[in-house]
Amino acid sequence: MSTLQATVQFIKKLPFQELVIPDYQRPYVWQLKELRQLWDDILQSLAHDRKDYRIGTIILHENADSGKLEIVDGQQRLTTLSLLLYMLNHEETANLCCSSFLSEKQFLHQSSAQNILNNCNELRQWIEEELIEPSELYAYILNHCSVTVLKVNDISTAFQIFDSQNGRGLTLQAYNLLKAYHMRFLYHLPEDEKIKIDKNWESSARNEKHKDYLEQVIHEQLYRTRVWSNNQEAYAFTKKHIKEFKGSSVTKLLYPFENYVYQSSILNEDMVRRFPTEKYEIGFEITQRIKNGDHFFEYIQAYVRMYQYLFEATSDNEDIKDFRTFYKEYCTKFRKKGDEYLLELYKSLIMCLFDRFGILGLNKYYKLLYACVFRFRLEKKFVKYASVAKLPTSLFTGICNAKDILDLRFIREYALQPIEKKDNGNNEIVEQFFDQHLKVEMY
């Protein structure tokens, strides 16, 4: 039974020794802007002699298995407060167990460690330059700064409460629930392997390109492809759809279908030929059943690499040079929202095709798939998300059911159907493609 306990606690009363940052949480990302905001807010409250300055709300999940309190929301504030207390008074803070909360085990990401170091340096400078008596601020934070603590024993309820909060933090993406789910099945791995998996996951979400590949690939190219391939309409991926990526825990085979799940989790030589080099080996299929744990994380990272290989320029894609040139010319210059919906559909079809028939299938059909998708732009005055969600099931089922590249001839037939063009403000890029390429294909 789900229970909710709400209390207001001064910082001195917070059980820092019981608080843990769960695996699904993002790294510590607060930098100068957020740090300065909290610093100024507390100093202003101290100047006005406020007896109870409420800093915000934290949401804790009381994990019955570990006996710990997992921070669902409030990690950034609690970490920053701990840093501030530590910098104000090292010895006294250690007695509050803030130092144990700030241990290296809590912050495994390199970005977390770097942000902590940078913020400590800033705080040290502010304390020296702006405070006459640091102990006064230290005592004020402990005894007069408080937080609202929402403690629940059910993780689903915790996330529902999190979603209803209007804070300054970033929304926890739906895919992080998948991370939390599958991390539980890594108990057999050594700690360094778990850390490696965690870092790979986070680097796909936050990287030097500032692109969240997990949101892109899981939400669009994997989830919707799996739905379309089942001949169903594919709408946006949300927290209620994470069941699609929950798999089987095959430690002891109980049912016949688990034989397939077990075998699909082992790298198969025939399944890596889609790439020209070993660097891009993928022992998976997009629509396959998933095995819980490390197999899931490998599955996701494999398709992140595939997405990057296909749609982002690198020095390694000589074998798909023509496709990359085509993609850059016809797929990166759209301005209308409807075009964006169609582009995500096109990328999903390309990945589905490449996943099944490799470079040979890609180079043979990428222009025809473009015609299959963007003919919709020429035929409709408005391209709506709901329309695109219903559009392509036959294309996906046809590709996924094809046993040989000859079975893909239906793509040509679909692409070359007569188009009834309308005066509806169609994109010049799409019309240019049909004028230059479709006539060639017809002959």
C-alpha positions as CSV (number, residue, x, y, z in Angstrom):
1,M,0.0,0.0,0.0
2,S,1.3,3.4,-1.0
3,T,1.9,5.8,1.9
4,L,2.8,9.5,1.9
5,Q,4.3,11.4,4.8
6,A,4.7,15.2,4.5
7,T,6.8,17.2,7.1
8,V,8.7,20.4,7.3
9,Q,12.3,19.9,8.6
10,F,15.0,22.3,9.3
11,I,18.3,21.4,7.6
12,K,19.8,20.4,10.9
13,K,17.2,17.6,11.3
14,L,17.6,16.1,7.8
15,P,18.8,12.5,7.9
16,F,21.8,13.1,5.6
17,Q,23.3,9.7,6.7
18,E,20.3,7.9,5.2
19,L,20.1,9.8,1.9
20,V,21.3,8.3,-1.3
21,I,21.3,9.4,-4.9
22,P,19.7,6.6,-6.9
23,D,21.2,5.3,-10.2
24,Y,18.5,6.8,-12.4
25,Q,19.3,10.4,-11.3
26,R,21.2,12.7,-13.5
27,P,24.6,14.0,-12.4
28,Y,25.1,17.1,-10.2
29,V,24.7,19.9,-12.7
30,W,24.3,23.1,-10.7
31,Q,26.9,25.7,-11.7
32,L,27.5,29.4,-11.0
33,K,24.1,30.7,-11.9
34,E,22.1,28.3,-9.7
35,L,24.8,28.4,-6.9
36,R,24.6,32.2,-6.8
37,Q,20.8,32.3,-6.7
38,L,20.7,30.0,-3.7
39,W,23.6,32.0,-2.0
40,D,21.8,35.3,-2.5
41,D,18.4,34.0,-1.4
42,I,19.9,32.7,1.9
43,L,21.9,35.9,2.6
44,Q,18.8,38.1,1.9
45,S,16.7,35.9,4.2
46,L,19.4,36.2,6.9
47,A,19.5,40.0,6.5
48,H,15.8,40.2,7.0
49,D,16.1,37.9,10.1
50,R,13.5,35.4,8.8
51,K,13.0,32.7,11.4
52,D,11.9,30.0,8.8
53,Y,13.2,30.3,5.3
54,R,11.7,27.6,3.2
55,I,14.1,26.5,0.5
56,G,11.9,24.1,-1.4
57,T,10.5,20.6,-1.5
58,I,12.4,17.4,-1.6
59,I,10.8,14.0,-2.5
60,L,12.2,10.9,-1.0
61,H,11.5,7.2,-1.8
62,E,11.7,5.0,1.3
63,N,13.3,1.9,-0.3
64,A,12.4,-1.1,1.8
65,D,15.1,-3.3,0.2
66,S,18.0,-1.1,1.0
67,G,16.7,0.7,4.1
68,K,17.8,4.0,2.5
69,L,16.0,7.2,1.5
70,E,16.4,7.7,-2.3
71,I,16.3,11.3,-3.5
72,V,13.7,11.5,-6.3
73,D,13.7,15.3,-6.4
74,G,15.9,17.8,-4.6
75,Q,19.3,16.3,-5.3
76,Q,20.8,19.5,-6.7
77,R,19.6,21.7,-3.7
78,L,20.7,19.1,-1.1
79,T,24.1,18.7,-2.6
80,T,24.6,22.4,-2.9
81,L,23.5,23.0,0.7
82,S,25.9,20.3,1.9
83,L,28.7,21.9,0.0
84,L,27.9,25.3,1.5
85,L,27.8,23.9,5.0
86,Y,31.0,22.0,4.5
87,M,32.8,25.1,3.2
88,L,31.5,27.2,6.1
89,N,32.6,24.8,8.8
90,H,34.4,21.5,7.9
91,E,34.5,20.0,11.4
92,E,31.0,20.7,12.5
93,T,29.5,19.6,9.2
94,A,31.2,16.2,9.5
95,N,29.3,15.7,12.7
96,L,26.0,16.2,10.8
97,C,26.9,13.4,8.4
98,C,26.9,15.8,5.4
99,S,30.4,14.7,4.7
100,S,29.1,11.1,4.2
101,F,26.4,12.3,1.8
102,L,29.2,14.1,-0.2
103,S,31.2,10.9,-0.5
104,E,32.7,9.9,-3.9
105,K,30.3,6.9,-4.1
106,Q,27.4,9.3,-4.5
107,F,29.0,11.2,-7.4
108,L,30.5,8.8,-9.9
109,H,30.2,11.0,-12.9
110,Q,33.1,13.1,-14.0
111,S,30.8,16.1,-14.6
112,S,29.5,15.8,-11.1
113,A,32.9,15.9,-9.6
114,Q,34.0,18.8,-11.7
115,N,30.9,20.9,-10.8
116,I,31.4,20.1,-7.1
117,L,35.0,21.3,-7.4
118,N,34.1,24.4,-9.3
119,N,31.3,25.3,-6.8
120,C,33.6,24.8,-3.8
121,N,36.1,27.2,-5.3
122,E,33.4,29.8,-5.9
123,L,32.0,29.3,-2.4
124,R,35.5,29.7,-0.8
125,Q,35.9,33.0,-2.6
126,W,32.5,34.3,-1.6
127,I,32.9,33.3,2.0
128,E,36.3,35.1,2.2
129,E,35.0,38.3,0.4
130,E,31.4,38.7,1.4
131,L,31.1,37.3,5.0
132,I,32.3,38.9,8.1
133,E,31.4,36.0,10.3
134,P,30.9,32.7,8.4
135,S,29.7,30.9,11.6
136,E,26.6,33.2,11.6
137,L,25.5,32.0,8.1
138,Y,26.4,28.4,9.1
139,A,24.1,28.5,12.1
140,Y,21.3,30.2,10.2
141,I,21.2,27.6,7.5
142,L,21.1,24.8,10.0
143,N,18.5,26.3,12.4
144,H,16.4,28.6,10.2
145,C,16.4,27.1,6.7
146,S,13.9,24.4,6.1
147,V,12.6,22.1,3.4
148,T,9.3,20.4,2.8
149,V,9.9,16.6,2.9
150,L,7.6,14.3,1.0
151,K,8.4,10.7,1.9
152,V,6.7,7.8,0.0
153,N,7.2,4.1,0.1
154,D,6.2,3.6,-3.6
155,I,8.5,4.7,-6.4
156,S,5.6,5.2,-8.9
157,T,3.9,7.5,-6.5
158,A,7.2,9.4,-6.0
159,F,7.5,10.0,-9.7
160,Q,3.9,11.1,-10.0
161,I,4.5,13.7,-7.2
162,F,7.7,14.8,-8.9
163,D,5.8,15.4,-12.2
164,S,3.3,17.6,-10.4
165,Q,6.0,19.9,-8.9
166,N,6.8,23.2,-10.5
167,G,10.5,23.7,-9.7
168,R,13.6,25.1,-11.3
169,G,15.0,21.7,-12.1
170,L,14.9,19.8,-15.3
171,T,12.1,17.3,-15.9
172,L,13.1,13.7,-15.3
173,Q,12.8,12.0,-18.6
174,A,10.6,8.9,-19.0
175,Y,13.7,6.9,-20.0
176,N,15.2,7.4,-16.6
177,L,12.5,5.1,-15.2
178,L,13.9,2.4,-17.5
179,K,17.3,3.0,-16.1
180,A,16.0,2.7,-12.6
181,Y,14.2,-0.5,-13.5
182,H,17.1,-2.3,-15.3
183,M,19.8,-1.2,-12.8
184,R,18.1,-3.6,-10.4
185,F,19.2,-6.5,-12.5
186,L,22.9,-5.7,-12.5
187,Y,23.5,-7.3,-9.1
188,H,25.7,-10.0,-10.7
189,L,28.1,-7.4,-12.1
190,P,31.2,-6.0,-10.3
191,E,31.0,-2.4,-9.2
192,D,33.3,-1.0,-11.9
193,E,31.0,-2.5,-14.7
194,K,28.0,-0.9,-13.1
195,I,29.8,2.4,-13.1
196,K,30.8,2.0,-16.7
197,I,27.2,1.3,-17.7
198,D,25.9,4.3,-15.8
199,K,28.5,6.6,-17.3
200,N,27.8,5.4,-20.8
201,W,24.1,6.0,-20.2
202,E,24.6,9.6,-18.9
203,S,27.1,10.5,-21.7
204,S,24.4,9.6,-24.2
205,A,22.0,12.1,-22.5
206,R,24.6,14.8,-21.8
207,N,27.6,15.3,-24.0
208,E,29.8,17.8,-25.8
209,K,27.2,18.0,-28.6
210,H,24.5,19.0,-26.1
211,K,22.2,16.4,-27.6
212,D,20.1,14.0,-25.6
213,Y,20.5,10.8,-27.7
214,L,18.5,8.7,-25.2
215,E,15.4,10.9,-25.6
216,Q,15.9,10.9,-29.4
217,V,16.5,7.2,-30.0
218,I,14.3,5.7,-27.3
219,H,11.4,8.0,-27.7
220,E,11.4,8.1,-31.5
221,Q,13.4,5.4,-33.3
222,L,13.0,2.5,-30.9
223,Y,9.6,2.9,-29.2
224,R,7.6,4.1,-32.2
225,T,9.3,1.6,-34.5
226,R,8.4,-1.3,-32.1
227,V,4.8,-0.1,-32.0
228,W,4.5,0.5,-35.8
229,S,6.0,-2.9,-36.5
230,N,3.1,-4.4,-34.5
231,N,0.7,-2.7,-36.9
232,Q,-0.4,-0.1,-34.3
233,E,-0.5,3.7,-34.3
234,A,2.5,5.1,-32.6
235,Y,2.2,8.2,-30.5
236,A,4.6,9.9,-28.1
237,F,6.6,7.8,-25.6
238,T,5.7,8.6,-22.0
239,K,6.2,7.1,-18.5
240,K,3.1,4.9,-19.0
241,H,4.7,3.2,-22.0
242,I,7.9,2.0,-20.3
243,K,6.5,-1.5,-20.2
244,E,7.5,-1.8,-23.9
245,F,11.2,-2.0,-22.7
246,K,10.7,-4.1,-19.7
247,G,12.0,-7.6,-20.6
248,S,12.6,-11.0,-19.2
249,S,15.0,-12.0,-16.5
250,V,16.5,-15.2,-17.9
251,T,18.5,-16.8,-15.1
252,K,16.6,-20.0,-15.2
253,L,14.6,-20.9,-18.3
254,L,11.0,-21.5,-17.3
255,Y,9.0,-21.0,-20.5
256,P,9.7,-21.9,-24.2
257,F,9.8,-18.2,-25.4
258,E,12.7,-17.5,-23.0
259,N,15.0,-19.7,-25.1
260,Y,14.6,-17.0,-27.8
261,V,15.2,-14.2,-25.4
262,Y,18.4,-15.9,-24.1
263,Q,19.7,-16.6,-27.5
264,S,19.0,-13.0,-28.7
265,S,21.2,-11.7,-25.9
266,I,24.3,-13.4,-27.3
267,L,26.2,-11.7,-30.1
268,N,25.4,-13.5,-33.4
269,E,27.9,-13.2,-36.2
270,D,25.2,-13.0,-38.8
271,M,23.7,-10.0,-37.0
272,V,26.8,-7.7,-37.3
273,R,27.1,-7.6,-41.0
274,R,25.1,-4.4,-41.3
275,F,28.3,-2.5,-40.5
276,P,31.5,-2.6,-42.5
277,T,33.8,-2.7,-39.5
278,E,33.9,-4.4,-36.1
279,K,33.6,-0.9,-34.5
280,Y,29.9,-0.9,-35.1
281,E,28.9,-4.4,-34.2
282,I,25.3,-4.8,-33.1
283,G,24.0,-8.1,-31.9
284,F,20.4,-7.0,-31.8
285,E,17.2,-6.3,-33.7
286,I,15.1,-3.2,-33.0
287,T,11.9,-5.2,-32.5
288,Q,13.4,-8.1,-30.5
289,R,12.4,-9.1,-27.0
290,I,14.6,-7.6,-24.4
291,K,16.5,-9.3,-21.6
292,N,16.6,-7.3,-18.4
293,G,19.8,-5.8,-17.1
294,D,23.0,-5.2,-19.0
295,H,21.5,-6.6,-22.2
296,F,19.0,-3.7,-22.2
297,F,21.8,-1.1,-21.7
298,E,23.8,-2.7,-24.5
299,Y,20.7,-2.7,-26.7
300,I,20.1,1.0,-26.2
301,Q,23.8,2.0,-26.7
302,A,23.9,-0.1,-29.9
303,Y,21.1,2.0,-31.4
304,V,22.5,5.2,-30.2
305,R,25.7,4.4,-32.1
306,M,23.6,3.4,-35.1
307,Y,21.8,6.7,-35.0
308,Q,25.0,8.6,-34.9
309,Y,26.5,6.5,-37.7
310,L,23.6,7.2,-40.0
311,F,22.6,10.8,-39.3
312,E,25.6,12.6,-38.0
313,A,28.7,13.3,-40.1
314,T,31.8,11.3,-39.1
315,S,35.0,10.2,-40.9
316,D,33.8,6.6,-40.8
317,N,30.8,6.6,-43.1
318,E,32.4,6.2,-46.5
319,D,30.2,3.3,-47.3
320,I,27.1,5.5,-46.9
321,K,28.5,8.6,-48.3
322,D,25.8,9.0,-50.9
323,F,23.1,8.6,-48.3
324,R,24.7,11.2,-46.0
325,T,25.0,13.7,-48.8
326,F,21.3,13.1,-49.7
327,Y,20.3,13.4,-46.1
328,K,22.1,16.7,-45.6
329,E,20.6,18.2,-48.8
330,Y,17.0,17.1,-48.4
331,C,16.5,16.4,-44.7
332,T,18.2,19.2,-42.7
333,K,16.6,22.3,-44.0
334,F,12.9,21.9,-43.0
335,R,11.1,24.7,-41.2
336,K,7.6,23.5,-40.7
337,K,6.5,21.5,-37.7
338,G,4.8,18.9,-39.9
339,D,8.1,18.3,-41.7
340,E,9.7,17.5,-38.4
341,Y,7.1,14.8,-37.7
342,L,7.8,13.3,-41.1
343,L,11.5,13.5,-40.7
344,E,11.4,11.5,-37.5
345,L,9.3,8.9,-39.3
346,Y,11.8,8.8,-42.2
347,K,14.7,8.4,-39.8
348,S,12.9,5.5,-38.0
349,L,12.3,3.8,-41.4
350,I,15.9,4.2,-42.4
351,M,17.1,2.7,-39.1
352,C,14.6,-0.2,-39.4
353,L,15.8,-0.8,-43.0
354,F,19.4,-0.6,-42.1
355,D,18.9,-2.8,-39.0
356,R,17.5,-5.6,-41.2
357,F,19.4,-5.2,-44.5
358,G,22.5,-3.2,-43.7
359,I,24.3,-1.0,-46.2
360,L,23.0,-2.9,-49.2
361,G,19.4,-2.2,-48.3
362,L,20.1,1.3,-47.2
363,N,21.8,2.4,-50.4
364,K,19.1,0.7,-52.6
365,Y,16.0,2.2,-50.9
366,Y,16.8,5.4,-49.0
367,K,15.4,7.7,-51.8
368,L,12.3,5.6,-52.3
369,L,11.6,5.7,-48.5
370,Y,11.9,9.5,-48.7
371,A,9.3,9.4,-51.5
372,C,7.1,7.2,-49.4
373,V,7.2,9.5,-46.4
374,F,7.3,13.0,-47.9
375,R,4.6,12.4,-50.6
376,F,2.3,13.1,-47.6
377,R,3.6,16.7,-47.6
378,L,2.5,17.1,-51.2
379,E,-0.9,15.5,-50.7
380,K,-2.0,17.3,-47.5
381,K,-2.4,20.9,-46.6
382,F,-1.4,20.3,-43.0
383,V,0.7,17.5,-41.6
384,K,-0.4,16.7,-38.0
385,Y,1.3,14.5,-35.4
386,A,-1.8,12.3,-35.1
387,S,-1.8,11.8,-38.9
388,V,1.8,10.7,-38.9
389,A,1.2,8.4,-36.0
390,K,-1.3,6.5,-38.2
391,L,0.5,6.7,-41.5
392,P,3.3,4.1,-41.9
393,T,2.4,0.8,-40.2
394,S,2.4,-1.1,-43.5
395,L,5.9,0.1,-44.3
396,F,7.3,-1.0,-41.0
397,T,5.5,-4.4,-41.0
398,G,6.7,-5.0,-44.6
399,I,10.3,-4.3,-43.7
400,C,10.3,-6.3,-40.5
401,N,8.6,-9.3,-42.2
402,A,10.9,-9.3,-45.2
403,K,13.1,-12.3,-45.4
404,D,15.1,-11.2,-48.4
405,I,15.9,-7.8,-49.9
406,L,13.7,-8.8,-52.9
407,D,10.7,-8.7,-50.5
408,L,11.2,-4.9,-50.3
409,R,9.9,-4.3,-53.8
410,F,6.7,-3.0,-52.2
411,I,8.6,0.1,-51.2
412,R,9.1,1.0,-54.8
413,E,5.4,0.4,-55.6
414,Y,4.3,2.6,-52.7
415,A,6.8,5.4,-53.6
416,L,5.8,5.5,-57.3
417,Q,2.1,5.8,-56.9
418,P,0.7,8.9,-58.7
419,I,0.6,12.0,-56.5
420,E,-2.2,14.5,-56.6
421,K,-0.4,17.7,-55.9
422,K,-2.4,20.5,-54.3
423,D,-1.8,24.2,-54.0
424,N,-1.2,24.1,-50.3
425,G,2.2,25.8,-49.7
426,N,4.3,22.6,-50.0
427,N,8.0,22.7,-49.2
428,E,10.3,23.5,-52.1
429,I,12.7,21.0,-50.8
430,V,10.2,18.2,-51.2
431,E,9.0,19.3,-54.6
432,Q,12.6,19.6,-55.7
433,F,13.2,16.0,-54.7
434,F,10.2,14.6,-56.7
435,D,11.2,16.7,-59.7
436,Q,14.8,15.5,-59.7
437,H,14.6,11.9,-58.5
438,L,11.1,10.5,-58.8
439,K,11.0,10.8,-62.6
440,V,14.4,8.9,-62.8
441,E,13.0,6.1,-60.6
442,M,9.9,5.8,-62.8
443,Y,12.0,4.9,-65.8
